[in-house]
Amino acid sequence: MSDNALYTDLSGYYDLMCADINYRAQSNSAHRLQQIFGNGGTRHLDLACGTGPHIQYLLQEGYQCSGLDINQPMLDLAKQRCPEADFTLGNMCDFEIDTPYDFITCFLYSIHYSGDIKHLTDCIRSVHSALSANGVFCFNSVDKNHIDNDLSAKHSVHVENSVFSFGSSWFYRGEGEKQTLKLSIEKADSNHTQRWNDEHPMVAIGFAELLALLAPYFDVHVFEHEHDKIVAWNQQSGNAIFVCVKKDNEGEI
Ligand SMILES: C[S@@+](CC[C@H](N)C(=O)[O-])C[C@H]1O[C@@H](n2cnc3c(N)ncnc32)[C@H](O)[C@@H]1O
């Protein structure tokens, strides 16, 4: 089954699954980082935008937003949520644009969906080409060397007469450039329980290697994975926010 099919199945549950994520805080944090490091422009593109939660909040900050995702059912939900934004079906590892963007985001670790180092490099190159001068690329990432296979995040939501329970966890076997995101959904009502499990293949990378991939294209600033304050990365944490300012080096790469 392709990643596309996985999110087709998931799209109807996606916003419930993410009900405990503070998208407003994440979007505000991204906006503050763009104000500090960016070029002041308002053209924004969210890669792997899903159902458009970041776009919803960044529109309120005055951005002219677009979203790109590989899954049409997710984009359909995004368009319902944000009718004033533009949405395009496409692959973040291979996309071209007509007019450059000032600010490109990619959240919820979605850059790892590029799948392997080659496609991650293609994604970085595509983002660089799509940015205006001094434009900013902001994303979050997990360092493969810090993945604890025993950790998982869980939460439950009551919807009408059912209880939905969602689980997610990383798995990395300790070597190579592949990790998986394991997702589980359980829907229980008084009569029966339905369970749904899936594993999404993703690229595994350490932060040192990621910084080396970004370096030819961007000046990179790394921050702790916090959204209510801006704190420099302590060089130890396995989750971080990357703020990448486009280098003015056309022709040298
Ligand atoms: C975990 S969701 C994140 C959605 C949204 N960014 C959020 O924070 O809620 C991952 C999204 O990545 C999309 N995706 C996966 N691979 C992709 C690719 N190669 N190019 C563009 N989108 C992709 C999926 O369709 C899905 O909507």
The ligand as a MOL file (V3000), in Angstrom:
LIG
                    3D

  0  0  0     0  0            999 V3000
M  V30 BEGIN CTAB
M  V30 COUNTS 27 29 0 0 0
M  V30 BEGIN ATOM
M  V30 1 C 1.4190 13.4300 9.7970 0
M  V30 2 S 0.5780 14.2190 8.4650 0 CHG=1
M  V30 3 C 0.9590 15.9110 8.8290 0
M  V30 4 C -0.0380 16.8830 8.2990 0
M  V30 5 C 0.1310 18.3170 8.8050 0
M  V30 6 N 1.4360 18.8590 8.4320 0
M  V30 7 C -0.0480 18.3990 10.3030 0
M  V30 8 O 0.8470 18.9220 10.9890 0
M  V30 9 O -1.1030 17.9960 10.7900 0 CHG=-1
M  V30 10 C 1.6230 13.8440 7.1100 0
M  V30 11 C 1.1330 14.3580 5.7630 0
M  V30 12 O 2.1970 14.1780 4.8380 0
M  V30 13 C 1.6360 13.8770 3.5770 0
M  V30 14 N 2.7060 13.3170 2.7390 0
M  V30 15 C 3.3240 12.1220 2.8800 0
M  V30 16 N 4.2980 11.9910 1.9640 0
M  V30 17 C 4.2970 13.1340 1.2200 0
M  V30 18 C 5.0710 13.6090 0.1230 0
M  V30 19 N 6.0550 12.8730 -0.3770 0
M  V30 20 N 4.8010 14.8350 -0.3740 0
M  V30 21 C 3.8100 15.5940 0.1390 0
M  V30 22 N 3.0320 15.1970 1.1870 0
M  V30 23 C 3.2780 13.9840 1.7240 0
M  V30 24 C 0.4990 12.9380 3.9090 0
M  V30 25 O -0.4330 12.8260 2.8490 0
M  V30 26 C -0.0710 13.6200 5.1690 0
M  V30 27 O -1.0890 14.5240 4.8480 0
M  V30 END ATOM
M  V30 BEGIN BOND
M  V30 1 1 1 2
M  V30 2 1 2 3
M  V30 3 1 2 10
M  V30 4 1 3 4
M  V30 5 1 4 5
M  V30 6 1 5 6
M  V30 7 1 5 7
M  V30 8 2 7 8
M  V30 9 1 7 9
M  V30 10 1 10 11
M  V30 11 1 11 12
M  V30 12 1 11 26
M  V30 13 1 12 13
M  V30 14 1 13 14
M  V30 15 1 13 24
M  V30 16 1 14 15
M  V30 17 1 14 23
M  V30 18 2 15 16
M  V30 19 1 16 17
M  V30 20 1 17 18
M  V30 21 2 17 23
M  V30 22 1 18 19
M  V30 23 2 18 20
M  V30 24 1 20 21
M  V30 25 2 21 22
M  V30 26 1 22 23
M  V30 27 1 24 25
M  V30 28 1 24 26
M  V30 29 1 26 27
M  V30 END BOND
M  V30 END CTAB
M  END
